[in-house]
């Protein structure tokens, strides 16, 4: 049939064939008065995509089209849409809908709405399926479609739509700024952005990494000091030092969390945005008692935080470190497998969508 009735995307069938993508027709939800269709120019490859397609976050029924760091141009806008017009360069992140009526949505916590629809591997209330950005088009509610500042290039802006907001929102909600000391743990796809946000917000920022070869790079990204966590007794000089630890590692299941907790001030927060496939290690209640530490986590950010983050990135020249790769069956396979092996520094953006799908 073709657009606007159907889209075309690169899909995977099951966790057993998680790196084998094939192009096929996909059916979007019915177009509504508040919807925006975006013709995709590029799409980031997120660790969440890998956790999903491998079945690490649960089984799924294919065909599944992933990708939730989308940049493109609005090509169709519903009659009730305000603020987005045809031709605007826009982005879509990891959420495409919420009810906008419940108490959570009304309190600017729509990213925790119990009725929210993730960008892919999710269903709308009418049973329609949500499809991701490894495709020619994506359809989303206007509230989850964001104008991209002119100062940001598309391939660098793409990872901000998930990795960016995931690391920015918890820092802002913790009131991180001048006078605060922050440690960013795990200098990878999330952490290299966390360092930049923390620095830009005015905090004294440190990096925690198990990779000595990342020390100089982390300093360039904003770290005052870099602590290598494979060194013996690394945490002892840091006791009660930090207001906030932003944990961007997805290997927390292998951490000695009591050691990481020890570097926090009384009432400090160990906040997780890296989400491992495996359960966290067992913790004794007494682990929390020595400094009243808080163990927290978060999911994305709200509309206002996304707008503020994009503005800050444009003003401060903040961008992810990005490697581009052409979107195709082979290109996606390479990107997904390399992210799975942690063989990227630090993000992939898929490009060449017009070539893969045609310009119309």
C-alpha positions, 0 to 999 in steps of 0.5 A: 500500500505505502505511505500514509497507510503503511510504513516500511522498516527494518525488522527483527523476528525474535531473540533467536535471530536478534541481529538479522534484520529484514525490510518489510511493510509495517502498519502504523496506528490510525492517524489522529488529530494530534499526530505528526508523521515524521519522514526519518533522516537518521536514527540513533542505535541505543543500548535499549535497542540491543537489550530489547532485540536480544530478549534481555528485557523480556521476550517479544513477538516479531516482526519488531522495528526498533529505534527511538532516537529519530531525527527527520522532517514533519510531513503530515500534521494533525488538525489540532497540532500546535507548534509543529508544521510541515517541513520542521526538522524534529525529533522523536525519542523513546515515548510516543504517547501518554494519556495527558489526563492523569495526575502524573501527566498533569504534574509534568511526569508524563514519562511515568504515565501508567498508560504511556506508549513506548516508541516500539514493542508497545501497543496503543489502547486501541490495539494498534502497534507502535513502531520504531525508527529503523524505518522510513516514517514514524507517527507520534503524538505532537507532545512527543515530537520536538523541534531540533535547534538549527545549531545541532546537526541531525546525526549528532542530535539523534542520540540526545533523544534518548541517551541525552534526556536519560542523563539530563533529566535526573541531574536537573531533578536532583537540582545539580548545579554550582556547589554540588559534587557529582560522580558519573559512573560508566563512561560510555554511551550514556556516561559521556553525555552525563559528564557534559551535562553535569559540567554544563550545569555547574557541578564539580564533576568526576568520572568513575571508570574501570577503563584506564584508557578513558581517563584523558577523554573523560577529562576533555568531556568535563571531568575534574578528576577520573577515578579508575575503579579497578585500582585497589581501595579506589573508594577510600579517599572519596568517602562521603564526597559526592552529592550524587552518583549518576550510574550509567553502567549496565553492569551494576549487577556485578558491582559491590554496591556498598563500596559505591554507596560509601562515596556519597554524602549523608543522604546522597543519591546513587541514581541508575540510568544504566539498566542491566539485564540481570538482577542487582546483587543482594543488599543488606538493609544496613548497607543504607544506614551508614550514610542514609544513602538513596538508591534511585532510578529514572525513565527518560524525562518530560517534555519541558526537560527535553526542550531545555536539554536541546536548548542547552546542547545548542548553546553550549555546543554539547554533542555525543561522540558519534559514528555514522553507519548506513542504514541497511540490513548489513549496516544495522547488523554491524551496528547492533552487534558492535553495541552488544560487544560494547565496541563503539565510542560512544554512539552509532547513528544510522544515516542514508534513509533516503537511499534505503527507502527512497525520498518519497 
